[in-house]
């Protein structure tokens, strides 16, 4: 069962962290599902990932080659036929404990300036750990990403 890593954003937006996490996942040979809740946000992330530094091959779910995508951007409730080893969830997208079973890693990324996002992440932490998923909390408060205990 993959660990759930909670990334508490306090200094930068998700758009700055995602290319780093996706790049590291691809270096491991993992396919990635990037799950959000808002189609417009996922469209913006699609454009952002194409325009950033470096090449991050990906696609928006609903295309003819979804199963072949190294990174597939989905909306909560959509299937991810690319068989991801890493799931990255944004904006409070639901992650069920049983989804973590086949994964190498699950990343839950939330905005520390949004009280609702923080509360949602706390609820997800409680639900996942109660179901036996090992969770880690990562903070950028010091200016660099650090795992907190």
Backbone torsions as a table, in degrees:
resi	resn	phi	psi	omega
1	UNK	NA	133.9	179.3
2	UNK	-75.6	149.8	174.6
3	UNK	-72.4	153.4	171.2
4	UNK	-103.3	119.1	178.9
5	UNK	-105.5	121.1	-179.3
6	UNK	-98.7	118.8	-179.1
7	UNK	-105.5	111.1	-177.3
8	UNK	-93.0	102.8	-178.2
9	UNK	-78.2	123.4	176.1
10	UNK	-130.7	-17.0	-175.6
11	UNK	-120.2	-22.7	-176.6
12	UNK	-141.1	158.2	178.0
13	UNK	-79.3	166.6	177.8
14	UNK	-56.9	-33.2	-179.4
15	UNK	-59.8	-25.2	177.4
16	UNK	-83.1	-34.3	-177.4
17	UNK	-82.2	-37.5	-174.0
18	UNK	-55.4	-47.3	179.1
19	UNK	-59.1	-34.4	178.4
20	UNK	-66.2	-51.1	-178.7
21	UNK	-65.0	-41.6	179.1
22	UNK	-64.5	-44.5	179.1
23	UNK	-58.8	-43.4	178.4
24	UNK	-64.8	-38.9	178.8
25	UNK	-64.8	-44.5	179.2
26	UNK	-64.0	-36.1	176.7
27	UNK	-62.6	-29.1	177.2
28	UNK	-79.0	-7.3	-177.5
29	UNK	84.8	15.0	-178.1
30	UNK	-90.4	143.2	166.3
31	UNK	-85.4	153.5	-172.9
32	UNK	-128.1	139.2	164.9
33	UNK	-108.7	124.2	173.5
34	UNK	-105.2	109.0	-172.2
35	UNK	-106.6	128.5	175.6
36	UNK	-125.0	-171.1	-178.7
37	UNK	-119.7	-14.2	-173.9
38	UNK	-123.8	118.7	-179.2
39	UNK	-57.2	-37.7	179.4
40	UNK	-64.8	-41.2	177.7
41	UNK	-63.2	-40.7	180.0
42	UNK	-67.5	-34.6	174.3
43	UNK	-62.8	-43.2	178.1
44	UNK	-64.3	-41.6	177.8
45	UNK	-64.8	-36.9	176.4
46	UNK	-57.2	-49.7	179.0
47	UNK	-64.2	-41.4	-179.4
48	UNK	-61.4	-43.1	-178.5
49	UNK	-67.6	-29.5	176.8
50	UNK	-76.0	-30.6	-173.6
51	UNK	-92.9	-8.4	-176.2
52	UNK	-73.9	178.1	176.6
53	UNK	-72.3	131.6	-179.0
54	UNK	86.5	167.9	-177.0
55	UNK	-108.3	118.6	177.1
56	UNK	-117.8	94.5	-178.1
57	UNK	-64.3	129.7	-177.5
58	UNK	-161.7	173.8	175.6
59	UNK	-154.4	159.1	174.0
60	UNK	-85.2	136.2	178.6
61	UNK	-58.2	144.4	179.6
62	UNK	111.7	-1.2	179.1
63	UNK	-91.2	170.3	-177.1
64	UNK	-71.9	-15.8	-175.7
65	UNK	-117.1	28.9	-177.7
66	UNK	-53.6	-41.7	-176.2
67	UNK	-65.5	-21.8	-177.8
68	UNK	-95.2	-4.1	-175.3
69	UNK	-74.2	129.1	174.7
70	UNK	-66.6	-32.1	176.7
71	UNK	-133.4	124.5	-178.9
72	UNK	-120.6	122.0	178.0
73	UNK	-88.3	121.6	-176.5
74	UNK	-125.0	167.0	171.8
75	UNK	-109.0	142.0	179.2
76	UNK	-46.0	129.5	-179.0
77	UNK	100.3	-17.9	176.7
78	UNK	-81.9	146.8	175.1
79	UNK	-72.8	153.7	175.8
80	UNK	-121.0	89.0	-175.3
81	UNK	-75.7	2.0	-179.1
82	UNK	-84.0	5.8	178.6
83	UNK	52.1	64.6	-175.9
84	UNK	-69.1	147.7	170.2
85	UNK	-98.7	-14.4	179.2
86	UNK	-134.8	130.4	175.3
87	UNK	-111.8	127.9	174.3
88	UNK	-115.1	122.9	-177.0
89	UNK	-113.1	132.7	-179.9
90	UNK	-118.4	157.8	168.0
91	UNK	55.4	33.8	176.6
92	UNK	79.0	14.3	178.1
93	UNK	-57.2	136.1	-177.0
94	UNK	-64.9	136.8	171.6
95	UNK	-130.9	116.6	179.2
96	UNK	-88.0	148.6	-178.6
97	UNK	-57.4	-39.4	-178.8
98	UNK	-67.8	-20.0	174.9
99	UNK	-69.5	-27.3	-178.2
100	UNK	-73.9	-21.6	-176.1
101	UNK	-51.7	-52.9	-177.0
102	UNK	-85.1	-5.1	-173.5
103	UNK	-85.0	155.6	168.5
104	UNK	-80.5	-34.8	-175.6
105	UNK	-158.2	149.5	173.1
106	UNK	-130.0	124.6	-179.3
107	UNK	-111.8	124.8	177.6
108	UNK	-112.8	116.0	-172.2
109	UNK	-111.3	124.4	-176.5
110	UNK	-140.0	151.3	-175.9
111	UNK	-85.3	115.1	-179.2
112	UNK	-68.5	-15.3	179.0
113	UNK	-87.3	-3.8	-178.3
114	UNK	-110.4	107.4	-176.3
115	UNK	-57.9	-37.5	178.7
116	UNK	-66.9	-38.3	179.5
117	UNK	-66.4	-39.4	178.3
118	UNK	-65.5	-44.6	179.1
119	UNK	-62.9	-40.9	178.8
120	UNK	-63.7	-42.5	178.7
121	UNK	-63.4	-39.1	177.3
122	UNK	-62.9	-42.0	177.7
123	UNK	-63.3	-41.9	178.6
124	UNK	-64.5	-41.4	177.9
125	UNK	-56.8	-50.7	-178.3
126	UNK	-60.3	-45.4	-177.8
127	UNK	-66.1	-44.3	-177.4
128	UNK	-69.3	-45.3	-179.1
129	UNK	-68.0	-34.5	177.3
130	UNK	-63.8	-27.6	179.4
131	UNK	-89.3	3.0	175.6
132	UNK	97.3	4.9	177.6
133	UNK	-78.6	131.1	176.3
134	UNK	-75.5	130.0	-177.1
135	UNK	-121.0	147.7	175.8
136	UNK	-128.9	146.4	179.1
137	UNK	-112.4	125.9	179.4
138	UNK	-118.1	133.7	-178.3
139	UNK	-127.5	146.7	175.4
140	UNK	-108.3	14.6	-174.4
141	UNK	-57.7	-34.2	-178.3
142	UNK	-77.5	-7.4	-177.3
143	UNK	107.6	-11.6	173.9
144	UNK	-142.4	158.7	-177.0
145	UNK	-72.6	127.2	179.2
146	UNK	-134.7	139.8	173.5
147	UNK	-80.2	127.7	-179.6
148	UNK	-102.2	147.4	179.2
149	UNK	-111.6	NA	NA
